[in-house]
Amino acid sequence: MRLVHLSDLHLGYRQYQRLTPGGVIQREADVAATFRTAIDRIVAIRPDVVVVAGDVFHSVRPTNQAILHAFIQFGRLVHALPDAIVLLVAGNHDTPRSAETGGILQLFAQLGLQVVDKEARRLSFPERGLSILAVPDVPNMVRPSLTPDPDAAANVLVLHGEVQGMLPANVTATDRASVEISHEELGASRWDYVALGHYHVYREVAPNAYYSGSIDYTSANTWGELYEERIARIGGKGFIECDLSTGEHRFHVLPPARPLVDLPPINARGLSAADVDERIRSAVEGCDGGIDEKIVRLTVRDVPRHVSRELDHRAIREFKRRALNFQLDLRRPELLRLHGTGSPGRRPSLNEIVREKLLARALDPDVDRTALVERALAYLDEAQATTAPSVLVDI
C-alpha cells in the first residue's frame, strides 16, 4: 500500500504585491501553480492514500480565488484516483481562533475527502487493513493517546505540530503551533508511518517519521529555509512517497514556480561607495540566468551609514524593477562581544547558538541528543575558560 504525504500548501499566500496580468498577486499564482504540479505528480504515482498534514491555506479566511483553485485541484485528484483515500488535517493556519467560527476545510468533504479539523479522529478502513489517527492543530484540544489500532495491519499517524527539539528557534518564534509533542509521546516506532506538518523543510524525525516540508517558499523566513535545505543537501520543496508494506521511502522534489536566488554575500569593510556599487553590479550580473522575474537577495555586510547613503540608488531601483523582488540587505558594522553575558536583548552566546543547532539537527536514532548537547557545551566551556577577558571590538 503506497501513501503520499504532503503538507503546508499555504494556498492563497501573498507577498511582494506584484500582480499578474489578470490582477492576482503573483506569489499567490506561483503557489497555486506549484500545487497544480504536485497534483499532476501524485496522479502519475497513483498512490492508495494521500494525506495532507495541515496548512492547506495560508489564512483562515482565504481568498475566493484560493478556495476555487483548491476545489478544482482536489476535485481533479479525486476524479483521477477514485479509489484512493484522501485526507486533509487542519494546521494552525487553517484553524479559527474562535471555537464559534467555522473553518473552510469542511467544504472539501463534498468532494469525498476525509476532513479532520476540529478534534482528533481515528479513521478505520478495515477493507484495506488501514487505520489513520489524525491530529489537527487546534488550541486547547484534548489530545488522544497516540497509540496504534492493534486490529489494523497498517497504522498511520498524521499530526500537525512541533516535535520537541526538531524545529529551529526562528521557526517556533515566528509561527508557533498549538500542538507540541515529545519524541516519547510521538512513539514513532509504534507506527508504520508518521506524517508530520508545520515545519517547512523536509526532515527526518525517525526512520519512519518525517516532516514533508512545504511545497513552496511560503514562510516568514524563506531565506532561512533555503539555507537549511542547502546545508542538508535537500533538492528543494516537495512531497514524500512511502510504501507502507516495505517501508521504502522517496522524497519527490517539485520544481519551483519561481526561483529564489541568494547571491553570494559581499563584505564591504573598507570599501568606498563606488567600490560597493561595482561589487553589487558584478554580483547581479553573475546571477545564473539573470535576476529577471526572480526572488533575489543580496547581503552586503559592514556597510557604514555614510557609504549606504552614497550608493547608486538608481541602479538599485532598476534591479528591483527587473526582479519580482530584489532585497538588498545592507548590514551596518556592529560591536561584537567576544566573551561575556551582556544585558537583556544581547546577541545569543556561542553556547546558545551551538545548543540551538544541535537541538534542531537531524541525528541517527541511536544518538542520545541530550548527551550530545551536554558534551558539546562542556567542551565549549573548557575552551572559553582559556580565552582573554571580555572585550568589545568595533567591526
PyMOL commands that set and color helices and strands:
alter all, ss='L'
color gray80, all
select helices_A, chain A and resi 26-45+64-80+105-111+126-128+169-174+183-186+188-190+222-231+273-285+305-309+313-322+350-360+369-384
alter helices_A, ss='H'
color red, helices_A
select strands_A, chain A and resi 2-6+49-52+85-89+114-116+121-125+130-135+154-160+162-163+180-181+193-197+203-206+209-211+238-243+249-253+260-262+266-267+295-301+325-330+335-337+392-394
alter strands_A, ss='S'
color yellow, strands_A
deselect
rebuild
show_as cartoon
